[in-house]
Amino acid sequence: MRLLFFYLALVPIIFPQSPTAPHGIIGTPTAGGGGTTFTVVETVGTAATTTAACVTSGVTLTFGTATTSGEAIFVAWEEESAGGTTAITDSASDSYTKDWELTAFVSHQSTGLAHFFNVASGVTTVTVTGAASNTNCVAAATHVKRSSGSWAVDQTGAASNTSVNGSPWAGPTSGITTTANNEVLIGEAGIHGSGDCSVAASGNWVQAYGNYDGNNYAMQLSYQKVSSIQTAIQNTGTTTVCTSPNAAPGLVSYK
């Protein structure tokens, strides 16, 4: 009997492992990877119908809430001139980088998107100046803050002269595929139709601003925040009220 107890003491006791127990994981994974979050602070926009407003002085957009240091400002526009914009600046004298500018859309419209990263605290206005032949225009600006990290352009899906006929619309044709989990996407669309078009975002897009310029053209600015990689994502929306609409939608992802 003593020999039996001695033998059992030398044999290790092995408990079976649950087949559902995680291996090498401590804690609970976070969906989307966590990380940086983005807050859209405010969007302002306006339309103008004179050369003096669109060209001579430029369209000035005034924020109700001034920027805080490190934010980004995104600017969208539609100019009824193939010459496009000649200057985009703000109250801190920053010069903006154009993500794209599509000129000669439906013969003589220009539309596009621009950005400036890491603005100073206290920026209250953005001014968009059009080309000399411009008499009607629309412009909008939105400022966004991030919880951590630094700003960078990820992917650009520029609007194209291969316009989307009718409504609903989606573009660019192949969309974009993002490379980071947490990003803010900014969409812009130039619109043309017979009459004063009304535009609206669709899907997961949030419309920040949309307006017509008083002469058969319109512009739309939208955004969405994502927490996972997006594949072949497009800027989507609808155009109503006007007849025979064309759309030139594009988007940029920022990380």
KOLVEXZA-135439 format. One record per residue: x negated, y negated, z of N, C-alpha, C in turn. Coordinates in steps of 0.02 Angstrom, whole numbers, plus 50000, padded with zeros to 5 digits. Layout:
KOLVEXZA-135439
SITE    npx    npy    npz   capx   capy   capz    cpx    cpy    cpz
SITE      X      Y      Z      X      Y      Z      X      Y      Z
...
//
This chain:
KOLVEXZA-135439
SITE    npx    npy    npz   capx   capy   capz    cpx    cpy    cpz
SITE  49958  50060  50000  50000  50000  50000  49957  49937  50000
SITE  49902  49938  50041  49857  49880  50041  49827  49869  49972
SITE  49810  49922  49937  49783  49915  49870  49833  49884  49822
SITE  49898  49901  49831  49950  49873  49787  49956  49798  49797
SITE  49958  49775  49861  49962  49702  49874  49901  49665  49847
SITE  49843  49695  49854  49782  49665  49828  49785  49657  49752
SITE  49812  49707  49718  49818  49704  49644  49867  49649  49623
SITE  49924  49644  49657  49974  49592  49639  49947  49522  49651
SITE  49905  49514  49700  49877  49448  49713  49831  49425  49658
SITE  49802  49472  49622  49757  49454  49567  49793  49441  49501
SITE  49856  49460  49494  49894  49451  49432  49927  49382  49431
SITE  49912  49339  49381  49944  49272  49378  50018  49278  49364
SITE  50057  49235  49395  50129  49233  49382  50142  49182  49327
SITE  50173  49201  49272  50185  49158  49215  50260  49144  49210
SITE  50279  49079  49212  50349  49061  49205  50363  49045  49132
SITE  50419  49067  49103  50435  49053  49033  50447  48979  49023
SITE  50424  48950  48964  50434  48879  48948  50498  48871  48909
SITE  50536  48818  48926  50598  48805  48889  50582  48793  48816
SITE  50621  48824  48771  50608  48814  48699  50620  48743  48676
SITE  50656  48702  48716  50670  48633  48696  50624  48582  48729
SITE  50579  48605  48771  50535  48558  48806  50487  48526  48757
SITE  50476  48459  48761  50430  48426  48715  50358  48444  48731
SITE  50317  48444  48679  50246  48460  48687  50204  48397  48677
SITE  50166  48378  48726  50121  48322  48719  50156  48255  48720
SITE  50219  48249  48743  50256  48186  48744  50270  48168  48816
SITE  50250  48109  48835  50264  48084  48902  50312  48026  48894
SITE  50369  48028  48926  50419  47975  48918  50462  47988  48857
SITE  50502  47937  48839  50549  47942  48784  50528  47898  48727
SITE  50522  47924  48666  50503  47882  48609  50556  47828  48597
SITE  50535  47770  48571  50580  47715  48556  50596  47715  48482
SITE  50660  47715  48464  50680  47715  48394  50653  47653  48360
SITE  50624  47662  48299  50599  47606  48261  50530  47583  48283
SITE  50504  47613  48336  50436  47597  48356  50430  47537  48401
SITE  50487  47502  48418  50482  47443  48462  50442  47389  48428
SITE  50408  47347  48467  50364  47296  48439  50397  47229  48431
SITE  50374  47191  48381  50395  47122  48371  50470  47116  48357
SITE  50500  47065  48387  50570  47048  48371  50572  46978  48341
SITE  50622  46965  48299  50629  46902  48265  50695  46869  48284
SITE  50694  46804  48294  50754  46766  48310  50763  46710  48259
SITE  50819  46711  48224  50836  46657  48177  50865  46601  48219
SITE  50830  46544  48222  50849  46490  48266  50905  46448  48236
SITE  50897  46428  48173  50945  46381  48143  50934  46378  48068
SITE  50989  46367  48031  50985  46356  47959  51024  46293  47942
SITE  50994  46251  47901  51029  46191  47877  51023  46188  47801
SITE  51073  46157  47769  51071  46151  47697  51116  46095  47673
SITE  51106  46075  47610  51147  46022  47582  51143  46025  47506
SITE  51190  45992  47473  51190  45985  47400  51189  45910  47384
SITE  51162  45894  47326  51160  45825  47304  51176  45822  47229
SITE  51203  45766  47207  51227  45761  47138  51201  45700  47101
SITE  51144  45673  47124  51114  45616  47089  51039  45625  47083
SITE  51011  45593  47032  50938  45595  47024  50903  45562  47083
SITE  50933  45509  47109  50903  45475  47166  50895  45522  47225
SITE  50946  45563  47238  50943  45608  47295  50900  45669  47282
SITE  50903  45697  47221  50867  45759  47207  50793  45747  47190
SITE  50778  45689  47161  50711  45677  47134  50675  45619  47168
SITE  50707  45561  47169  50673  45501  47194  50653  45507  47267
SITE  50702  45522  47309  50688  45529  47380  50679  45602  47401
SITE  50707  45648  47361  50708  45718  47380  50763  45733  47429
SITE  50783  45795  47432  50835  45816  47479  50802  45829  47547
SITE  50824  45795  47598  50797  45804  47665  50845  45844  47708
SITE  50819  45898  47737  50857  45943  47780  50837  45931  47852
SITE  50885  45918  47895  50869  45900  47965  50893  45954  48013
SITE  50846  45981  48051  50863  46031  48102  50894  45998  48163
SITE  50944  46030  48192  50971  46006  48256  50926  46026  48314
SITE  50890  46082  48305  50842  46106  48355  50772  46104  48325
SITE  50728  46066  48355  50660  46060  48330  50623  46127  48337
SITE  50574  46137  48295  50535  46199  48298  50492  46202  48361
SITE  50475  46263  48380  50424  46274  48432  50362  46303  48398
SITE  50305  46295  48429  50242  46315  48399  50242  46389  48380
SITE  50218  46404  48319  50212  46473  48297  50270  46499  48255
SITE  50322  46460  48248  50379  46482  48208  50361  46479  48133
SITE  50405  46510  48092  50399  46504  48020  50462  46469  47994
SITE  50453  46430  47941  50510  46398  47907  50514  46426  47836
SITE  50575  46446  47817  50587  46472  47749  50634  46424  47713
SITE  50618  46409  47651  50655  46359  47613  50678  46389  47547
SITE  50742  46380  47530  50770  46403  47467  50800  46343  47430
SITE  50800  46346  47364  50826  46289  47326  50854  46310  47259
SITE  50894  46267  47231  50918  46271  47162  50916  46200  47134
SITE  50882  46193  47079  50876  46128  47046  50902  46134  46975
SITE  50944  46086  46956  50971  46089  46888  50921  46057  46839
SITE  50862  46089  46837  50808  46067  46793  50760  46125  46785
SITE  50736  46136  46724  50687  46189  46713  50620  46171  46743
SITE  50611  46108  46763  50548  46086  46793  50539  46108  46864
SITE  50592  46130  46897  50586  46156  46965  50571  46104  47017
SITE  50539  46125  47071  50521  46080  47125  50450  46054  47115
SITE  50439  45992  47134  50372  45963  47130  50339  45959  47198
SITE  50378  45961  47251  50349  45959  47318  50398  45986  47370
SITE  50371  46022  47419  50409  46044  47478  50365  46028  47538
SITE  50389  45987  47582  50349  45967  47640  50395  45958  47700
SITE  50366  45945  47759  50406  45935  47819  50380  45876  47859
SITE  50411  45864  47917  50394  45805  47957  50324  45809  47988
SITE  50291  45867  47983  50222  45874  48005  50173  45871  47946
SITE  50200  45853  47886  50161  45847  47824  50131  45914  47801
SITE  50164  45969  47818  50142  46035  47794  50163  46043  47721
SITE  50121  46076  47682  50137  46093  47613  50154  46167  47609
SITE  50210  46184  47579  50237  46251  47581  50211  46295  47524
SITE  50207  46360  47537  50186  46409  47487  50248  46438  47454
SITE  50251  46435  47388  50308  46464  47352  50299  46539  47346
SITE  50349  46577  47368  50349  46649  47358  50365  46665  47286
SITE  50409  46627  47257  50422  46627  47185  50462  46565  47167
SITE  50459  46547  47103  50503  46497  47075  50521  46520  47005
SITE  50585  46532  46995  50611  46553  46931  50635  46491  46894
SITE  50604  46476  46837  50624  46418  46798  50662  46440  46736
SITE  50701  46395  46710  50740  46408  46649  50788  46466  46656
SITE  50816  46474  46717  50869  46524  46726  50933  46496  46695
SITE  50963  46534  46651  51021  46511  46611  51005  46443  46581
SITE  50950  46440  46546  50924  46384  46505  50891  46328  46544
SITE  50921  46303  46599  50889  46245  46629  50896  46240  46705
SITE  50905  46296  46738  50907  46296  46811  50841  46324  46839
SITE  50819  46296  46896  50763  46324  46933  50787  46345  47002
SITE  50761  46400  47026  50780  46424  47093  50721  46461  47124
SITE  50716  46461  47189  50659  46494  47220  50660  46495  47295
SITE  50605  46521  47323  50597  46530  47395  50526  46512  47414
SITE  50517  46480  47471  50451  46460  47495  50447  46468  47571
SITE  50386  46467  47598  50378  46474  47670  50320  46433  47695
SITE  50321  46421  47761  50262  46395  47796  50259  46431  47864
SITE  50201  46461  47878  50192  46499  47940  50160  46455  47994
SITE  50176  46472  48057  50144  46441  48115  50151  46365  48116
SITE  50213  46341  48110  50224  46269  48113  50210  46244  48183
SITE  50198  46180  48188  50186  46149  48253  50253  46138  48289
SITE  50250  46125  48352  50310  46108  48389  50336  46040  48365
SITE  50402  46034  48364  50432  45969  48350  50449  45953  48278
SITE  50442  46001  48231  50462  45988  48162  50538  45984  48159
SITE  50564  45930  48130  50636  45919  48129  50664  45913  48058
SITE  50622  45900  48008  50648  45892  47940  50605  45928  47889
SITE  50637  45949  47835  50603  45977  47776  50631  45940  47716
SITE  50587  45920  47670  50608  45883  47610  50588  45921  47548
SITE  50637  45931  47503  50627  45966  47439  50637  45916  47383
SITE  50585  45907  47341  50587  45858  47287  50588  45893  47220
SITE  50635  45874  47177  50643  45906  47112  50608  45869  47056
SITE  50609  45899  46996  50578  45870  46936  50620  45811  46912
SITE  50590  45771  46868  50618  45707  46847  50686  45713  46812
SITE  50698  45768  46777  50761  45774  46739  50819  45801  46780
SITE  50808  45811  46845  50857  45843  46887  50910  45795  46912
SITE  50974  45813  46905  51028  45771  46930  51072  45806  46982
SITE  51068  45872  46987  51107  45910  47036  51061  45960  47070
SITE  51070  45970  47135  51025  46016  47171  51058  46040  47236
SITE  51032  46096  47261  51051  46124  47326  50987  46146  47360
SITE  50981  46135  47425  50923  46159  47463  50945  46180  47533
SITE  50909  46229  47560  50923  46252  47628  50858  46274  47661
SITE  50855  46269  47727  50796  46290  47764  50817  46325  47828
SITE  50780  46376  47847  50793  46411  47910  50728  46419  47948
SITE  50730  46412  48014  50668  46425  48052  50678  46484  48099
SITE  50624  46524  48103  50626  46589  48137  50568  46595  48185
SITE  50581  46620  48245  50527  46632  48293  50516  46707  48301
SITE  50456  46725  48321  50438  46796  48331  50414  46804  48403
SITE  50423  46865  48429  50406  46877  48500  50332  46888  48510
SITE  50296  46910  48458  50225  46924  48465  50193  46930  48396
SITE  50127  46932  48394  50091  46943  48331  50087  46881  48287
SITE  50062  46890  48227  50053  46835  48180  50091  46849  48115
SITE  50109  46796  48080  50149  46801  48020  50108  46825  47960
SITE  50141  46863  47916  50111  46883  47852  50166  46902  47804
SITE  50154  46889  47740  50199  46914  47688  50186  46988  47678
SITE  50239  47028  47678  50232  47099  47664  50244  47113  47590
SITE  50307  47110  47569  50324  47126  47499  50366  47071  47469
SITE  50355  47057  47405  50393  47006  47369  50431  47038  47311
SITE  50496  47026  47310  50538  47047  47254  50567  46985  47221
SITE  50530  46956  47175  50549  46891  47146  50612  46897  47104
SITE  50651  46844  47103  50708  46840  47057  50682  46840  46986
SITE  50724  46864  46940  50702  46873  46872  50751  46841  46823
SITE  50725  46822  46765  50769  46796  46712  50813  46851  46682
SITE  50798  46913  46699  50844  46968  46681  50901  46964  46731
SITE  50948  46918  46719  50999  46903  46768  51050  46959  46774
SITE  51084  46959  46832  51136  47007  46845  51203  46975  46825
SITE  51238  47006  46779  51301  46979  46756  51358  47003  46802
SITE  51404  46958  46815  51463  46976  46853  51453  46977  46928
SITE  51498  47010  46962  51498  47015  47035  51531  47081  47054
SITE  51505  47118  47104  51448  47101  47147  51382  47106  47110
SITE  51329  47081  47143  51263  47082  47113  51211  47109  47164
SITE  51155  47134  47137  51100  47161  47178  51035  47152  47141
SITE  50984  47129  47175  50920  47120  47142  50864  47108  47192
SITE  50802  47112  47168  50781  47128  47100  50797  47200  47082
SITE  50787  47218  47019  50810  47281  46992  50788  47342  47033
SITE  50723  47346  47049  50697  47404  47085  50694  47394  47160
SITE  50710  47334  47184  50705  47319  47255  50633  47319  47280
SITE  50625  47318  47345  50558  47321  47375  50558  47376  47429
SITE  50499  47400  47445  50490  47449  47500  50443  47418  47551
SITE  50467  47409  47612  50428  47376  47664  50375  47423  47691
SITE  50326  47396  47728  50271  47437  47754  50267  47437  47830
SITE  50307  47396  47864  50305  47393  47937  50375  47405  47965
SITE  50379  47431  48025  50444  47445  48055  50484  47382  48068
SITE  50453  47333  48098  50489  47273  48119  50473  47214  48073
SITE  50523  47193  48034  50513  47138  47986  50577  47097  47982
SITE  50569  47035  47958  50627  46994  47940  50626  46985  47865
SITE  50683  46997  47833  50689  46992  47761  50729  46929  47745
SITE  50705  46889  47698  50740  46829  47676  50761  46839  47603
SITE  50825  46829  47590  50851  46836  47522  50872  46769  47494
SITE  50862  46760  47429  50883  46698  47395  50912  46717  47327
SITE  50965  46683  47308  50995  46697  47242  51016  46631  47209
SITE  50996  46624  47146  51022  46570  47105  51083  46595  47067
SITE  51134  46554  47063  51198  46575  47034  51219  46525  46980
SITE  51247  46551  46926  51276  46508  46874  51344  46537  46855
SITE  51392  46493  46845  51458  46514  46823  51496  46455  46797
SITE  51553  46467  46767  51595  46413  46743  51641  46390  46799
SITE  51626  46331  46826  51663  46306  46884  51619  46306  46946
SITE  51648  46288  47002  51611  46284  47065  51611  46352  47100
SITE  51556  46388  47093  51552  46456  47119  51549  46458  47195
SITE  51578  46511  47223  51571  46525  47294  51532  46590  47301
SITE  51482  46591  47345  51439  46650  47352  51441  46676  47423
SITE  51432  46742  47430  51434  46774  47496  51386  46833  47497
SITE  51352  46843  47553  51307  46900  47562  51350  46963  47573
SITE  51320  47022  47559  51355  47084  47571  51308  47135  47603
SITE  51335  47194  47622  51294  47245  47654  51269  47221  47722
SITE  51205  47233  47736  51176  47213  47800  51148  47141  47799
SITE  51157  47107  47744  51133  47038  47739  51179  46990  47777
SITE  51148  46942  47811  51185  46890  47846  51177  46825  47806
SITE  51233  46797  47784  51227  46735  47745  51209  46677  47791
SITE  51155  46644  47777  51134  46586  47815  51161  46522  47785
SITE  51165  46520  47718  51190  46460  47684  51208  46478  47612
SITE  51260  46446  47586  51279  46454  47517  51319  46394  47495
SITE  51303  46367  47436  51338  46307  47413  51328  46299  47338
SITE  51373  46262  47306  51366  46246  47235  51340  46175  47228
SITE  51313  46158  47169  51282  46093  47160  51328  46042  47125
SITE  51390  46062  47113  51437  46016  47082  51439  46020  47007
SITE  51398  46064  46977  51397  46067  46904  51379  46138  46880
SITE  51420  46187  46900  51416  46256  46876  51358  46298  46904
SITE  51319  46272  46950  51264  46309  46979  51273  46313  47055
SITE  51245  46365  47085  51249  46373  47158  51186  46409  47183
SITE  51178  46411  47249  51120  46443  47280  51141  46476  47345
SITE  51111  46533  47361  51127  46568  47422  51064  46588  47459
SITE  51063  46579  47526  51007  46599  47569  51035  46647  47621
SITE  51002  46705  47629  51025  46755  47677  50965  46788  47711
SITE  50979  46829  47762  50924  46863  47797  50950  46928  47827
SITE  50903  46972  47844  50918  47029  47887  50855  47049  47924
SITE  50864  47075  47984  50808  47098  48025  50810  47174  48027
SITE  50752  47205  48015  50749  47278  48012  50699  47304  48063
SITE  50711  47366  48086  50667  47397  48136  50640  47464  48111
SITE  50643  47475  48046  50616  47536  48016  50598  47521  47944
SITE  50558  47564  47913  50538  47556  47844  50600  47557  47799
SITE  50603  47509  47753  50659  47505  47705  50634  47523  47635
SITE  50671  47565  47601  50651  47588  47534  50697  47560  47481
SITE  50668  47530  47430  50706  47504  47372  50764  47459  47394
SITE  50751  47417  47443  50803  47372  47469  50811  47312  47422
SITE  50873  47291  47411  50888  47235  47367  50927  47182  47404
SITE  50926  47122  47376  50968  47067  47399  51036  47075  47366
SITE  51090  47079  47405  51156  47094  47378  51207  47042  47398
SITE  51256  47031  47354  51308  46983  47370  51362  46981  47317
SITE  51408  46934  47324  51462  46926  47277  51470  46852  47258
SITE  51498  46842  47199  51514  46774  47175  51588  46773  47157
SITE  51623  46722  47183  51694  46716  47169  51711  46645  47148
SITE  51773  46634  47131  51803  46570  47111  51785  46552  47039
SITE  51720  46547  47023  51700  46529  46956  51708  46589  46909
SITE  51707  46576  46844  51713  46629  46795  51646  46642  46760
SITE  51637  46702  46733  51577  46722  46697  51513  46708  46737
SITE  51509  46732  46800  51449  46716  46840  51388  46757  46821
SITE  51330  46726  46828  51266  46760  46824  51229  46749  46890
SITE  51188  46797  46911  51151  46790  46973  51078  46809  46963
SITE  51034  46774  46998  50963  46790  46998  50941  46800  47070
SITE  50953  46860  47098  50936  46872  47169  50866  46899  47178
SITE  50834  46878  47233  50768  46905  47252  50762  46906  47327
SITE  50706  46933  47352  50695  46936  47424  50621  46943  47439
SITE  50603  46924  47500  50535  46933  47526  50540  46963  47595
SITE  50496  47010  47611  50492  47037  47679  50431  47007  47713
SITE  50439  46987  47775  50386  46957  47815  50376  46998  47878
SITE  50313  47010  47896  50299  47051  47955  50254  47014  48003
//
